[in-house]
Amino acid sequence: MTTPRRLVVAVTGASGAIYAVRFLRQAARHYDAIYVMLSGNAPAVFQTETGGRLTAPYSAQDFLGTDAPYDNIHFLSSQDYFTPPASGSFIHEGMVVIPCSMGTLGRIAHGISNDLTTRAADVCLKERRKLILVARDTPLNLIHLRNMVAVTEAGAIILPAIPAFYHQPKTIEDLVDTVVARVLQNLGVAQDLQPQWAVGEE
């Protein structure tokens, strides 16, 4: 019996809703089930940055701006602890917080599980599963940096939302996809958004 490929994704109220949108579109191609939770401020930031409007219960069609059903994407309440990602007995391949606010990162670093996102992240750390935090803030103060060290020592991966330019991106989406590609690579997914550096040039 083949174990389904599952992924947990959290979207916080940090700027960068487009990162979550672009990432989910790609991740949906590779996972059988994706469990998504939005923080309390995420819908307002999503509306401000994309012009889209989200109304609970959230749907993949509204969040991704498409008519495609995306039946493998399931939105969860940020306060519902009686959902699969809240338990270590639920087997999945990792969790991505994209974008990740400094507040969320700090709570994860110090084991403060005050919503489903921080609880699910805590589960990843205690179960030694992959946890990728796409940090989105600047400049960083000393508290931010120390929290990043703490959560890295606990086993998480800090993957800042810093686009690359060496592939000469032409659009905002191209820039965002340089970050999305790195997230997919760190999950072990064979992405086709960005070529590997210097491959094919020998």
N, CA, C and O of each residue as an XYZ file, in Angstrom:
808
protein
N       0.845     -1.193      0.000
C       0.000      0.000      0.000
C       0.882      1.245      0.000
O       1.769      1.385      0.841
N       0.636      2.132     -0.933
C       1.427      3.345     -1.059
C       0.928      4.410     -0.089
O      -0.269      4.691     -0.030
N       1.848      5.001      0.671
C       1.479      6.071      1.590
C       1.265      7.352      0.807
O       2.137      7.740      0.030
N       0.127      8.027      0.986
C      -0.112      9.267      0.256
C       0.884     10.346      0.644
O       1.316     10.420      1.795
N       1.243     11.174     -0.314
C       2.151     12.289     -0.050
C       1.338     13.456      0.509
O       0.436     13.970     -0.153
N       1.667     13.865      1.726
C       0.926     14.937      2.386
C       1.857     16.066      2.777
O       3.015     15.839      3.127
N       1.345     17.284      2.716
C       2.121     18.467      3.077
C       1.243     19.387      3.908
O       0.039     19.497      3.678
N       1.870     20.049      4.884
C       1.180     21.040      5.704
C       1.733     22.417      5.340
O       2.946     22.606      5.253
N       0.829     23.377      5.129
C       1.235     24.729      4.741
C       0.506     25.738      5.606
O      -0.701     25.629      5.821
N       1.249     26.726      6.104
C       0.645     27.809      6.872
C       0.970     29.135      6.201
O       2.069     29.331      5.683
N      -0.001     30.038      6.219
C       0.158     31.372      5.644
C      -0.093     32.377      6.756
O      -1.192     32.426      7.307
N       0.912     33.182      7.092
C       0.753     34.169      8.160
C       0.399     35.527      7.570
O       0.219     35.668      6.361
N       0.301     36.519      8.440
C      -0.052     37.865      8.010
C       1.120     38.700      7.549
O       0.971     39.906      7.350
N       2.284     38.093      7.374
C       3.426     38.833      6.827
C       3.149     39.206      5.377
O       2.368     38.541      4.696
N       3.789     40.265      4.911
C       3.664     40.629      3.508
C       4.243     39.539      2.639
O       5.255     38.928      2.984
N       3.594     39.291      1.494
C       4.082     38.264      0.579
C       3.082     37.176      0.308
O       3.460     36.017      0.137
N       1.792     37.526      0.262
C       0.760     36.520     -0.026
C       1.013     35.819     -1.355
O       0.657     34.652     -1.523
N       1.621     36.522     -2.289
C       1.878     35.932     -3.609
C       2.802     34.721     -3.510
O       2.708     33.803     -4.325
N       3.691     34.713     -2.522
C       4.551     33.543     -2.339
C       3.717     32.307     -2.028
O       3.970     31.226     -2.559
N       2.721     32.477     -1.165
C       1.858     31.351     -0.808
C       1.041     30.886     -2.004
O       0.897     29.685     -2.230
N       0.510     31.828     -2.766
C      -0.301     31.481     -3.928
C       0.515     30.689     -4.948
O       0.103     29.622     -5.403
N       1.681     31.235     -5.297
C       2.521     30.574     -6.291
C       3.022     29.211     -5.794
O       3.114     28.254     -6.563
N       3.343     29.138     -4.502
C       3.831     27.880     -3.954
C       2.736     26.813     -3.973
O       2.993     25.679     -4.379
N       1.535     27.152     -3.546
C       0.458     26.163     -3.499
C       0.109     25.644     -4.891
O      -0.199     24.464     -5.057
N       0.157     26.518     -5.883
C      -0.118     26.059     -7.244
C       0.871     24.991     -7.679
O       0.505     24.014     -8.333
N       2.122     25.187     -7.311
C       3.146     24.208     -7.674
C       3.066     22.951     -6.803
O       3.141     21.831     -7.307
N       2.914     23.150     -5.508
C       2.890     22.010     -4.586
C       1.727     21.075     -4.893
O       1.840     19.863     -4.711
N       0.614     21.629     -5.357
C      -0.560     20.808     -5.669
C      -0.272     19.784     -6.764
O      -0.988     18.791     -6.892
N       0.768     20.023     -7.547
C       1.151     19.083     -8.605
C       1.886     17.864     -8.049
O       1.994     16.844     -8.730
N       2.389     17.962     -6.820
C       3.296     16.941     -6.308
C       2.773     16.191     -5.077
O       3.334     15.163     -4.699
N       1.707     16.696     -4.453
C       1.223     16.085     -3.212
C      -0.220     15.622     -3.364
O      -1.027     16.254     -4.045
N      -0.522     14.512     -2.716
C      -1.882     13.975     -2.759
C      -2.832     14.796     -1.907
O      -4.014     14.916     -2.230
N      -2.319     15.364     -0.814
C      -3.150     16.171      0.076
C      -2.290     17.270      0.690
O      -1.181     17.018      1.163
N      -2.820     18.495      0.676
C      -2.147     19.643      1.285
C      -3.114     20.277      2.268
O      -4.238     20.630      1.910
N      -2.670     20.419      3.510
C      -3.493     20.990      4.568
C      -3.010     22.414      4.843
O      -1.861     22.633      5.227
N      -3.912     23.377      4.640
C      -3.535     24.791      4.692
C      -4.268     25.496      5.817
O      -5.467     25.297      6.013
N      -3.534     26.328      6.560
C      -4.138     27.162      7.593
C      -3.702     28.602      7.410
O      -2.539     28.871      7.107
N      -4.624     29.521      7.591
C      -4.343     30.948      7.491
C      -4.408     31.578      8.875
O      -5.286     31.253      9.675
N      -3.469     32.481      9.151
C      -3.529     33.212     10.416
C      -4.674     34.209     10.375
O      -5.279     34.418      9.323
N      -4.973     34.821     11.504
C      -6.079     35.771     11.568
C      -5.905     36.953     10.646
O      -6.889     37.470     10.116
N      -4.670     37.398     10.441
C      -4.412     38.563      9.597
C      -4.141     38.214      8.138
O      -4.114     39.103      7.287
N      -3.942     36.951      7.841
C      -3.594     36.556      6.476
C      -4.646     36.964      5.441
O      -4.262     37.452      4.378
N      -5.954     36.792      5.688
C      -6.941     37.190      4.678
C      -6.892     38.677      4.354
O      -7.036     39.058      3.193
N      -6.688     39.529      5.368
C      -6.631     40.974      5.127
C      -5.406     41.340      4.296
O      -5.488     42.175      3.395
N      -4.266     40.711      4.602
C      -3.056     40.970      3.823
C      -3.237     40.460      2.401
O      -2.821     41.114      1.444
N      -3.858     39.291      2.260
C      -4.133     38.722      0.936
C      -4.957     39.696      0.103
O      -4.654     39.917     -1.069
N      -5.994     40.279      0.694
C      -6.851     41.214     -0.027
C      -6.085     42.476     -0.403
O      -6.219     42.976     -1.520
N      -5.285     42.991      0.524
C      -4.516     44.212      0.270
C      -3.518     44.023     -0.868
O      -3.345     44.907     -1.706
N      -2.868     42.874     -0.888
C      -1.782     42.661     -1.847
C      -2.231     42.096     -3.179
O      -1.593     42.351     -4.200
N      -3.319     41.329     -3.195
C      -3.738     40.681     -4.437
C      -5.057     41.208     -4.981
O      -5.373     41.005     -6.154
N      -5.830     41.888     -4.133
C      -7.150     42.342     -4.553
C      -8.209     41.273     -4.410
O      -9.392     41.540     -4.619
N      -7.801     40.063     -4.055
C      -8.764     38.981     -3.860
C      -9.433     39.075     -2.507
O      -8.894     39.681     -1.580
N     -10.594     38.484     -2.392
C     -11.339     38.518     -1.136
C     -11.587     37.095     -0.656
O     -12.057     36.243     -1.410
N     -11.263     36.851      0.612
C     -11.445     35.531      1.197
C     -12.528     35.575      2.260
O     -12.535     36.453      3.122
N     -13.435     34.624      2.188
C     -14.485     34.502      3.185
C     -14.512     33.067      3.686
O     -14.549     32.120      2.901
N     -14.494     32.922      4.997
C     -14.532     31.574      5.583
C     -15.870     30.913      5.301
O     -16.896     31.594      5.313
N     -15.898     29.613      5.048
C     -14.749     28.709      4.920
C     -13.981     28.963      3.619
O     -14.578     29.116      2.553
N     -12.662     29.004      3.723
C     -11.824     29.337      2.589
C     -11.795     28.194      1.580
O     -12.000     27.029      1.922
N     -11.534     28.565      0.325
C     -11.453     27.556     -0.731
C     -10.208     27.789     -1.561
O      -9.694     28.905     -1.641
N      -9.732     26.722     -2.176
C      -8.558     26.823     -3.034
C      -8.845     27.707     -4.238
O      -7.965     28.434     -4.700
N     -10.071     27.649     -4.748
C     -10.409     28.464     -5.909
C     -10.276     29.953     -5.595
O      -9.742     30.711     -6.405
N     -10.759     30.377     -4.426
C     -10.665     31.781     -4.051
C      -9.226     32.190     -3.787
O      -8.796     33.265     -4.204
N      -8.484     31.342     -3.098
C      -7.115     31.704     -2.726
C      -6.184     31.701     -3.933
O      -5.316     32.567     -4.053
N      -6.361     30.736     -4.821
C      -5.470     30.624     -5.965
C      -5.965     31.381     -7.183
O      -5.255     31.476     -8.184
N      -7.172     31.921     -7.112
C      -7.693     32.712     -8.214
C      -7.884     31.901     -9.479
O      -7.477     32.323    -10.562
N      -8.495     30.750     -9.348
C      -8.664     29.864    -10.496
C      -9.976     29.110    -10.372
O     -10.528     28.975     -9.280
N     -10.467     28.621    -11.499
C     -11.679     27.799    -11.493
C     -11.361     26.327    -11.268
O     -12.262     25.518    -11.048
N     -10.072     25.982    -11.323
C      -9.684     24.590    -11.091
C     -10.040     24.195     -9.661
O      -9.863     24.996     -8.743
N     -10.532     22.991     -9.456
C     -11.023     22.603     -8.126
C      -9.937     22.421     -7.074
O     -10.172     22.709     -5.900
N      -8.750     21.949     -7.464
C      -7.681     21.678     -6.497
C      -8.241     20.888     -5.304
O      -8.163     21.321     -4.155
N      -8.798     19.731     -5.614
C      -9.431     18.906     -4.582
C      -8.448     18.391     -3.532
O      -8.864     17.936     -2.466
N      -7.163     18.459     -3.821
C      -6.170     17.971     -2.862
C      -5.729     19.042     -1.865
O      -4.894     18.770     -1.002
N      -6.275     20.252     -1.972
C      -5.942     21.329     -1.026
C      -7.106     21.498     -0.054
O      -8.242     21.743     -0.462
N      -6.808     21.363      1.237
C      -7.837     21.436      2.275
C      -7.506     22.559      3.257
O      -6.435     22.557      3.863
N      -8.412     23.510      3.414
C      -8.197     24.619      4.341
C      -8.734     24.248      5.722
O      -9.829     23.699      5.845
N      -7.957     24.553      6.752
C      -8.305     24.232      8.130
C      -8.457     25.515      8.939
O      -7.858     26.539      8.609
N      -9.245     25.456      9.980
C      -9.381     26.593     10.890
C      -8.115     26.731     11.724
O      -7.576     25.740     12.217
N      -7.646     27.961     11.878
C      -6.404     28.191     12.627
C      -6.563     27.908     14.115
O      -5.567     27.841     14.836
N      -7.785     27.743     14.584
C      -8.020     27.474     16.001
C      -8.537     26.062     16.267
O      -8.889     25.727     17.398
N      -8.580     25.243     15.230
C      -9.102     23.885     15.382
C      -7.952     22.908     15.615
O      -7.245     22.536     14.678
N      -7.772     22.497     16.862
C      -6.700     21.569     17.196
C      -7.104     20.115     16.936
O      -6.273     19.214     17.050
N      -8.365     19.883     16.591
C      -8.821     18.525     16.305
C      -8.741     18.257     14.803
O      -9.695     17.789     14.182
N      -7.578     18.568     14.244
C      -7.312     18.345     12.833
C      -5.998     17.570     12.723
O      -5.188     17.608     13.649
N      -5.774     16.867     11.606
C      -4.600     16.001     11.500
C      -3.249     16.642     11.829
O      -2.472     16.028     12.559
N      -2.923     17.849     11.329
C      -1.573     18.374     11.576
C      -1.258     18.657     13.040
O      -0.095     18.868     13.382
N      -2.258     18.669     13.909
C      -2.018     18.954     15.327
C      -1.459     17.756     16.076
O      -1.045     17.879     17.229
N      -1.446     16.603     15.429
C      -1.009     15.378     16.111
C       0.231     14.785     15.464
O       0.355     14.753     14.240
N       1.143     14.319     16.301
C       2.334     13.663     15.792
C       2.055     12.332     15.133
O       2.890     11.830     14.380
N       0.895     11.746     15.401
C       0.553     10.456     14.794
C       0.139     10.605     13.332
O       0.037      9.612     12.611
N      -0.098     11.826     12.898
C      -0.459     12.087     11.500
C       0.831     12.199     10.688
O       1.639     13.100     10.909
N       1.010     11.278      9.754
C       2.247     11.210      8.983
C       2.155     12.113      7.755
O       1.224     12.012      6.956
N       3.138     12.991      7.628
C       3.220     13.841      6.436
C       4.687     14.104      6.119
O       5.570     13.717      6.884
N       4.946     14.759      4.999
C       6.316     14.918      4.516
C       6.951     16.243      4.884
O       8.082     16.520      4.484
N       6.241     17.069      5.641
C       6.842     18.323      6.068
C       5.840     19.448      6.109
O       4.677     19.293      5.736
N       6.323     20.595      6.575
C       5.481     21.779      6.725
C       6.233     23.000      6.216
O       7.438     23.136      6.430
N       5.513     23.883      5.543
C       6.071     25.136      5.049
C       5.226     26.282      5.586
O       4.004     26.274      5.434
N       5.861     27.261      6.209
C       5.173     28.485      6.625
C       5.606     29.567      5.649
O       6.758     30.000      5.663
N       4.662     30.013      4.784
C       5.007     30.890      3.678
C       3.907     31.906      3.433
O       2.806     31.503      3.058
N       4.136     33.195      3.623
C       5.316     33.767      4.261
C       5.230     33.581      5.778
O       4.153     33.353      6.329
N       6.374     33.683      6.434
C       6.424     33.495      7.888
C       6.754     34.816      8.565
O       7.824     35.384      8.345
N       5.841     35.297      9.381
C       6.083     36.538     10.119
C       7.091     36.297     11.233
O       7.304     35.163     11.661
N       7.711     37.382     11.698
C       8.658     37.262     12.800
C       7.961     36.849     14.094
O       8.555     36.166     14.928
N       6.712     37.256     14.262
C       5.957     36.849     15.437
C       5.732     35.350     15.460
O       5.921     34.706     16.492
N       5.328     34.787     14.319
C       5.127     33.339     14.226
C       6.439     32.602     14.418
O       6.489     31.598     15.127
N       7.497     33.091     13.795
C       8.803     32.455     13.938
C       9.235     32.448     15.400
O       9.746     31.445     15.897
N       9.027     33.579     16.092
C       9.410     33.670     17.492
C       8.645     32.697     18.368
O       9.218     32.079     19.265
N       7.341     32.558     18.108
C       6.544     31.623     18.905
C       6.968     30.181     18.643
O       7.035     29.374     19.570
N       7.256     29.855     17.380
C       7.735     28.505     17.072
C       9.070     28.248     17.758
O       9.294     27.169     18.306
N       9.953     29.239     17.727
C      11.286     29.077     18.321
C      11.219     28.808     19.813
O      12.111     28.166     20.368
N      10.165     29.294     20.473
C      10.064     29.159     21.925
C       8.950     28.206     22.359
O       8.564     28.185     23.528
N       8.435     27.414     21.407
C       7.471     26.374     21.754
C       6.129     26.888     22.223
O       5.450     26.224     23.007
N       5.730     28.079     21.748
C       4.441     28.656     22.150
C       3.403     28.284     21.105
O       3.360     28.877     20.027
N       2.567     27.305     21.422
C       1.563     26.815     20.475
C       0.225     27.476     20.751
O      -0.617     26.913     21.451
N       0.025     28.667     20.206
C      -1.205     29.409     20.487
C      -2.209     29.345     19.340
O      -3.272     29.960     19.421
N      -1.890     28.610     18.274
C      -2.848     28.367     17.196
C      -2.406     27.106     16.459
O      -1.403     26.489     16.817
N      -3.159     26.731     15.432
C      -2.853     25.480     14.739
C      -1.511     25.552     14.019
O      -0.804     24.548     13.924
N      -1.155     26.733     13.509
C       0.128     26.874     12.814
C       1.293     26.570     13.742
O       2.158     25.759     13.411
N       1.322     27.214     14.894
C       2.441     27.009     15.813
C       2.412     25.613     16.425
O       3.464     25.043     16.715
N       1.216     25.056     16.625
C       1.129     23.677     17.123
C       1.663     22.695     16.081
O       2.442     21.800     16.410
N       1.245     22.860     14.828
C       1.696     21.957     13.773
C       3.205     22.066     13.576
O       3.869     21.064     13.313
N       3.751     23.277     13.701
C       5.191     23.460     13.582
C       5.915     22.776     14.739
O       6.957     22.150     14.547
N       5.354     22.901     15.944
C       5.930     22.250     17.111
C       5.945     20.734     16.927
O       6.903     20.063     17.311
N       4.874     20.202     16.337
C       4.803     18.766     16.053
C       5.927     18.369     15.097
O       6.580     17.345     15.298
N       6.152     19.177     14.058
C       7.231     18.867     13.112
C       8.574     18.782     13.814
O       9.364     17.878     13.541
N       8.837     19.717     14.714
C      10.119     19.727     15.406
C      10.265     18.519     16.326
O      11.319     17.884     16.366
N       9.200     18.208     17.063
C       9.321     17.101     18.011
C       9.363     15.746     17.315
O       9.936     14.791     17.840
N       8.754     15.664     16.131
C       8.753     14.415     15.384
C       9.904     14.341     14.382
O      10.036     13.367     13.641
N      10.739     15.391     14.372
C      11.901     15.460     13.472
C      11.493     15.422     12.005
O      12.122     14.762     11.179
N      10.414     16.156     11.706
C       9.993     16.284     10.315
C      10.455     17.624      9.763
O      10.780     18.541     10.517
N      10.479     17.724      8.465
C      10.989     18.933      7.828
C      10.053     20.110      8.097
O       8.837     20.000      7.942
N      10.638     21.231      8.501
C       9.898     22.463      8.750
C      10.647     23.602      8.072
O      11.783     23.909      8.437
N      10.013     24.227      7.087
C      10.630     25.320      6.333
C       9.883     26.617      6.636
O       8.670     26.705      6.446
N      10.613     27.611      7.105
C      10.037     28.900      7.442
C      10.520     29.941      6.431
O      11.697     30.300      6.410
N       9.601     30.419      5.598
C       9.950     31.406      4.577
C       9.795     32.789      5.207
O       8.770     33.456      5.065
N      10.851     33.187      5.903
C      10.822     34.431      6.689
C      10.701     35.646      5.781
O      11.334     35.727      4.728
N       9.858     36.602      6.226
C       9.596     37.763      5.376
C       9.545     39.023      6.257
O       8.478     39.416      6.728
N      10.698     39.639      6.468
C      10.754     40.913      7.183
C      12.125     41.519      6.981
O      13.091     40.807      6.706
N      12.213     42.823      7.117
C      13.492     43.512      7.020
C      13.326     44.940      7.537
O      12.276     45.545      7.324
N      14.335     45.492      8.212
C      15.558     44.836      8.661
C      15.266     43.914      9.839
O      14.174     43.940     10.406
N      16.251     43.103     10.198
C      16.097     42.156     11.291
C      16.763     42.701     12.548
O      17.900     43.171     12.509
N      16.034     42.630     13.672
C      16.661     43.033     14.923
C      17.302     41.828     15.606
O      17.201     40.704     15.116
N      17.954     42.065     16.727
C      18.690     41.001     17.398
C      17.765     39.889     17.885
O      18.148     38.719     17.882
N      16.548     40.246     18.303
C      15.584     39.233     18.738
C      15.232     38.307     17.571
O      15.186     37.087     17.730
N      14.983     38.899     16.396
C      14.686     38.076     15.214
C      15.822     37.102     14.940
O      15.592     35.914     14.716
N      17.055     37.614     14.960
C      18.213     36.783     14.632
C      18.398     35.656     15.644
O      18.699     34.521     15.274
N      18.217     35.976     16.913
C      18.354     34.935     17.939
C      17.259     33.887     17.818
O      17.503     32.700     18.036
N      16.044     34.328     17.469
C      14.963     33.365     17.261
C      15.260     32.456     16.067
O      14.945     31.266     16.092
N      15.865     33.024     15.027
C      16.235     32.214     13.865
C      17.274     31.167     14.236
O      17.199     30.024     13.783
N      18.238     31.552     15.053
C      19.241     30.591     15.513
C      18.579     29.486     16.333
O      18.864     28.303     16.146
N      17.690     29.889     17.246
C      17.035     28.906     18.122
C      16.222     27.896     17.325
O      16.298     26.694     17.580
N      15.454     28.376     16.372
C      14.595     27.459     15.621
C      15.415     26.602     14.654
O      15.037     25.470     14.350
N      16.537     27.141     14.174
C      17.438     26.347     13.337
C      18.086     25.244     14.160
O      18.190     24.107     13.700
N      18.520     25.566     15.367
C      19.098     24.556     16.249
C      18.088     23.466     16.593
O      18.460     22.323     16.861
N      16.801     23.831     16.584
C      15.751     22.850     16.882
C      15.428     21.964     15.685
O      14.725     20.962     15.821
N      15.950     22.339     14.491
C      15.758     21.478     13.332
C      15.050     22.106     12.148
O      14.920     21.464     11.106
N      14.583     23.352     12.274
C      13.884     24.003     11.168
C      14.867     24.544     10.141
O      16.064     24.653     10.407
N      14.352     24.882      8.969
C      15.132     25.513      7.909
C      14.592     26.923      7.714
O      13.403     27.103      7.449
N      15.459     27.924      7.843
C      15.070     29.308      7.549
C      15.380     29.557      6.085
O      16.536     29.493      5.668
N      14.350     29.839      5.308
C      14.514     30.093      3.883
C      13.888     31.457      3.589
O      12.706     31.538      3.253
N      14.676     32.526      3.716
C      14.115     33.875      3.555
C      13.534     34.092      2.164
O      14.021     33.530      1.183
N      12.498     34.904      2.090
C      11.875     35.238      0.804
C      12.737     36.275      0.090
O      12.369     37.444     -0.028
N      13.896     35.814     -0.383
C      14.846     36.682     -1.085
C      14.964     36.186     -2.523
O      15.623     35.178     -2.776
N      14.333     36.881     -3.466
C      14.378     36.433     -4.866
C      15.796     36.507     -5.433
O      16.625     37.287     -4.963
N      16.059     35.693     -6.440
C      17.328     35.710     -7.157
C      17.138     36.396     -8.514
O      16.031     36.431     -9.051
N      18.225     36.937     -9.057
C      18.141     37.701    -10.300
C      18.997     37.125    -11.420
O      18.952     37.624    -12.545
N      19.784     36.076    -11.133
C      20.724     35.618    -12.152
C      20.060     34.921    -13.326
O      20.705     34.686    -14.348
N      18.765     34.581    -13.198
C      18.045     34.007    -14.338
C      17.299     35.083    -15.126
O      16.490     34.779    -16.003
N      17.584     36.341    -14.800
C      17.011     37.485    -15.508
C      15.475     37.425    -15.561
O      14.891     37.355    -16.642
N      14.830     37.452    -14.389
C      13.359     37.415    -14.345
C      12.742     38.624    -15.047
O      13.273     39.733    -14.997
N      11.621     38.380    -15.693
C      10.957     39.436    -16.460
C       9.714     39.974    -15.752
O       9.271     41.084    -16.047
N       9.150     39.208    -14.830
C       7.912     39.605    -14.155
C       8.056     39.399    -12.650
O       9.006     38.773    -12.180
N       7.091     39.939    -11.906
C       7.070     39.698    -10.464
C       6.917     38.208    -10.187
O       7.532     37.672     -9.266
N       6.096     37.549    -10.988
C       5.906     36.110    -10.809
C       7.214     35.347    -11.009
O       7.490     34.382    -10.296
N       8.008     35.778    -11.969
C       9.310     35.143    -12.183
C      10.187     35.279    -10.947
O      10.865     34.331    -10.552
N      10.172     36.468    -10.336
C      10.963     36.696     -9.126
C      10.475     35.822     -7.985
O      11.271     35.179     -7.300
N       9.166     35.801     -7.784
C       8.587     34.992     -6.712
C       8.926     33.525     -6.905
O       9.206     32.817     -5.938
N       8.902     33.070     -8.137
C       9.142     31.652     -8.421
C      10.573     31.234     -8.112
O      10.827     30.044     -7.924
N      11.531     32.184     -8.052
C      12.888     31.799     -7.662
C      12.905     31.338     -6.209
O      13.681     30.458     -5.837
N      12.044     31.939     -5.391
C      11.926     31.509     -3.997
C      11.121     30.213     -3.909
O      11.505     29.290     -3.191
N      10.020     30.145     -4.630
C       9.185     28.942     -4.630
C       9.994     27.723     -5.053
O       9.847     26.643     -4.481
N      10.850     27.902     -6.057
C      11.677     26.788     -6.530
C      12.596     26.274     -5.427
O      12.784     25.066     -5.287
N      13.169     27.186     -4.645
C      14.063     26.770     -3.566
C      13.303     26.036     -2.458
O      13.825     25.096     -1.859
N      12.081     26.466     -2.193
C      11.269     25.775     -1.189
C      10.992     24.346     -1.655
O      11.140     23.397     -0.886
N      10.594     24.200     -2.908
C      10.320     22.876     -3.447
C      11.566     21.989     -3.393
O      11.482     20.815     -3.033
N      12.704     22.547     -3.748
C      13.945     21.780     -3.702
C      14.254     21.311     -2.286
O      14.692     20.179     -2.082
N      14.024     22.185     -1.311
C      14.303     21.817      0.075
C      13.318     20.788      0.604
O      13.591     20.122      1.603
N      12.180     20.653     -0.055
C      11.236     19.591      0.284
C      11.581     18.281     -0.422
O      10.975     17.243     -0.157
N      12.556     18.343     -1.317
C      12.921     17.152     -2.069
C      12.078     16.946     -3.310
O      12.016     15.841     -3.849
N      11.423     18.015     -3.770
C      10.563     17.938     -4.947
C      11.369     18.336     -6.190
O      12.101     19.325     -6.166
N      11.235     17.578     -7.253
C      11.922     17.876     -8.506
C      11.168     18.981     -9.233
O      10.284     18.710    -10.045
N      11.522     20.224     -8.937
C      10.808     21.364     -9.509
C      11.338     21.695    -10.907
O      12.478     21.381    -11.249
N      10.473     22.344    -11.709
C      10.879     22.749    -13.048
C      10.688     24.250    -13.276
O      10.613     24.705    -14.418
N      10.610     25.011    -12.192
C      10.449     26.455    -12.301
C      11.746     27.155    -12.667
O      11.762     28.093    -13.464
N      12.838     26.681    -12.067
C      14.136     27.306    -12.276
C      15.172     26.225    -12.597
O      15.187     25.179    -11.948
N      16.039     26.461    -13.590
C      17.089     25.483    -13.874
C      18.150     25.509    -12.782
O      18.373     26.529    -12.131
N      18.793     24.371    -12.600
C      19.919     24.339    -11.672
C      21.068     25.166    -12.245
O      21.280     25.208    -13.457
N      21.792     25.814    -11.362
C      22.861     26.700    -11.800
C      23.920     25.932    -12.587
O      24.452     24.923    -12.125
N      24.212     26.435    -13.788
C      25.285     25.938    -14.645
C      25.040     24.556    -15.232
O      25.888     24.045    -15.963
N      23.885     23.929    -14.926
C      23.598     22.629    -15.520
C      23.393     22.797    -17.030
O      22.637     23.666    -17.466
N      24.058     21.976    -17.808
C      23.929     22.049    -19.254
C      24.880     23.015    -19.907
O      24.859     23.186    -21.126
N      25.731     23.663    -19.094
C      26.663     24.634    -19.668
C      28.058     24.059    -19.877
O      28.934     24.741    -20.407
N      28.271     22.817    -19.467
C      29.599     22.224    -19.602
C      29.823     21.757    -21.048
O      30.887     21.227    -21.368
